[in-house]
Structures are given as C-alpha cells and as structure tokens.
Amino acid sequence: MQQYAPTEAAQATGLFPSAATRRAVDDRLTEALALADARAAQGSVTPSFDRAGFNQVLAAFDFATPRPLEDVLPWVIARLEDGITHLTHPRYFGLFNPQPSFPAQVADRLTAVFNPQLATATTSPVPVAMEAHVIRAVAARAGLPDDASGHFTTGGAEANATALLCALTRACPDFAEYGARAFPGAPVLYVSKDSHLAWLKIAHQCGIGRARVRLVGTDGMGRMDASILEAALAADSAEGRIPVMVAATAGTTNAGMIDPLEACAEIARTHGAWFHVDAAWGGAVIASPFRRRLLKGIEHADSVTIDAHKWFATTMGCGMFLIADPALLPAVFQVSTTYMPSNQANLDPYVNSMQWSRRFLGLRLFLALATAGWDGYAAHVERSISLIARLRTALHAHGWKIVNDSQMAVLCAVPPSGGSTAREIVTRVVTSGEAWISVAVFEGQEVVRACVTHGQTDEDDIETLVEALTAPG
Ligand SMILES: *Cc1c(COP(=O)(O)O)cnc(C)c1O
C-alpha cells in the first residue's frame, strides 16, 4: 500500500505551526483586529454586500491548494468588515446583541488556548468550580433560594428547553423513560403571545408538540394577561390536559415588557405547574440596585433563564439556566457510560445538563464580573436605560407616540400620522447605514423598535438616530 505523503506546502502552512510562527501570526492578528474594530465602529452599520460576487470568490476556495494563514487572515477580516451588520457599532440599536465586553473577548482567547473539556469536574476541576461559582452568584443576586444552582448554556433557547424538560420530568417521572405518552393527558405549556417563539421549537423538540403551547393573550401593554392565563389552565385541566409549565417573560424581545410575575407564580402553584421566568435579556437588571425590584416575583421561580450574551454583554453563545432545586437535574440528564472519567450527580456537567463536550463559557462572565463587579454592570444597565429615556423624550417632542411602557432599554414608537410609516422609516435609516433599528409589532401595531445594547453608545449617537428617524422622507 502506498503511503500518503503531504506536500511541502501543506506541511509549511499546516494545522500546527511552530511556536515562533504562531506567536508572529498572533501578534499581527492582534494589531489587525484593533484596526478593524475601530474601522467598523466608524463605518456603516450595514455595509453593502455583494452576495453573487462573494459566492464566486468563495468558490475559489476549493480546499485543494493550501494557502498560508497569513494570507487568508486579512481576507477574512476584510470580508467580515463588509459582510455583516455591525453589532459593535455604537449606532446598532438592535436586537439584544451586544458589543462584547473586553473581558469576555479575552476569556474566549484564553479558552481557545487551553481548550478545557468541561464535561466532567474530574478533568476540569477549576473551570467547573468557576462556572458553578458564577452561577450561584447570579442565582443569589436574582433572589433564588440559597441552594439554587444551574449551569451555562449556549443561549436562552437551550436554557428554556432545559426548563421544559425539568418541568416535564418533575410532573411525571415516567416521562424520562417513556416520553410524553407517559402522561395521563397531554402536557401543556403556557407563555404569552409576546414571548420568544423559540418556545414553539422547544415544545416540538421536547415531544409535547407545538399545538400544546398556549400563546396567552396580553393586557394591551404586551404583558401576559393573568386572567386569560388562569382561564386557559382551568380549561385545559377540565378537559384532562396537564398544565406542566407557566413561563413568564421578564423583558419581552419586542418591547421589554415584564409579565406579572407574582400572579403567574401563584397561578402555576395553584395548578401544580412549574414556574419558569424567561429573563434572557431583562435579567441583567438584577445588577442594578434601582431596577432589581422590577423583577419582583422572580424569587418564586422554579427556574430562570438569563443570557450572558445579551445585556451582560459576553460574546455570542452564552446563556444561563438557574434552578431553585438542582437535585432534580440528574433525574433529567443522568446517563452512565464506561468511557467517561466520572459520573457525579450534581457535579459533572454532562450528567446535569443538555450538552456533553462543553466549552468553558462561564469564564466570560467570571472575568467580566471579577473586573467590573456588579456595580460595573449596574452602571452599564442604567446607562442603556437613560439613553433610551433620552430617545423617548426627543421622539415625543417630534410628535411621535411612544407605545410601550417599559422601564428597560427598549423603545417602541410610532411616527406622526400623515408622514412615512414605521416600516418606511426603518428601511430608510437602515439603508443609509447611519444606524440599525427594526420594525416590530406591538399590540397589533407596527412600530419602530430601538434598543441600546452597545456599552459605548453615547448622547451624540442618540442625536444622530433622532435626526435620521425624523428627517423628511
Ligand atoms: C433572545 C431571547 C431568547 C432566546 O435566546 P437565545 O440566546 O437567542 O437562544 C429567549 N427569550 C427571550 C425573552 C429572549 O430575548
């Protein structure tokens, strides 16, 4: 049999260059990234991108001829500069996608070098302990009971799915072995119609089905209507279905509204259902001594979702699942194998959470909290809220109607009648590249939605946005 002999070029530009080469490339990359970051913050929020042209260039990468990393890197940086909506631009007033904090970026770099495997505490005792420490601190700050715990997730959707699996397993222990058929009637999940609709995918994935998600009506201000919720649970129970979970949203994606947490908790308790609070974005207000009270009622939650990659500004792919009674987790996620180095309930992440191989995500929030403290995050949260207040005042003065009554950093506003519609204005502003905002539907009405997510957006950026929004069409 002939032996495969890689070409010299392949060896030279290969996967594992010498330490000296790595270091040289790393240094140049650090420099190039700083420049690119500065250019992105100055340029258009939404660069123009030629998809057809790019597909052609991409096709030239046939992966047959190796190219030197030093040549490919500048190309990738340039393509990213003109090929994405820039969340790192201070006038990205968008969905809950942050400019990542610097400690979080540094954490990613550290993690990429050591690449610890967080499946077990046996192989990664320090990272597993650090993540657990951060999770307990966040749970305590949110007001959950002393022994509350949880874990990092890839995001809010995974955390919410974890909540539903916990609710199903507690409601019917046979669910673990036999699935939703083990229930004596169809299990049902309750969320508001303004909740994050990943819930539909989650109901599908967990096997209860999308039709078993009740999208409960709102109160005219984007909050779950507690009396409609109560009636929905009563009706399902009367017909033999099983209410397994009420998930209240604390900070809706569209409008930053908070469902009535105490009333939802009470209704869930009365019906024996799990009470979950989805605070994926809004959960960051726990940092602020002035805003924490907005989440009153969260302390009754069986579980809570808070994304680190939203208002806590870590890099993408970092959520948190908090649970009041972590002893339940092994009942949901336990599995025993011969090849894993350990199998420790309530300790090894792979038997207490959805993931198996696991990245050291928690370092991002650990480093950020260690260096900025809760006070640093409080300032970040308060700053976003006060900038949105400024935007609210300015638009109001221009005759706009502010339709959401949120105390968080999202604004939904309708332009004066007779001029351009919300949609026309958003298209115009986004096309100009001056700022990124979006159209949302709030209580049946199309609105301009703006959220401050960037830690360095300032008053001038708000002025520029106001000018762009109110410029004659
Ligand atoms: C963003 C969001 C989610 C989904 O979280 P991902 O991190 O995108 O998976 C769920 N709920 C709410 C309220 C959200 O804002």
The ligand as an ORCA input file, in Angstrom:
! r2SCAN-3c Opt
* xyz 0 1
  C     -33.174     36.137     23.000
  C     -34.275     35.553     23.776
  C     -34.464     34.164     23.831
  C     -33.633     33.209     23.019
  O     -32.335     33.217     23.484
  P     -31.078     32.829     22.557
  O     -29.943     33.234     23.423
  O     -31.208     33.621     21.301
  O     -31.139     31.365     22.322
  C     -35.462     33.683     24.644
  N     -36.232     34.512     25.352
  C     -36.097     35.850     25.319
  C     -37.002     36.713     26.133
  C     -35.107     36.420     24.516
  O     -34.963     37.752     24.480
*
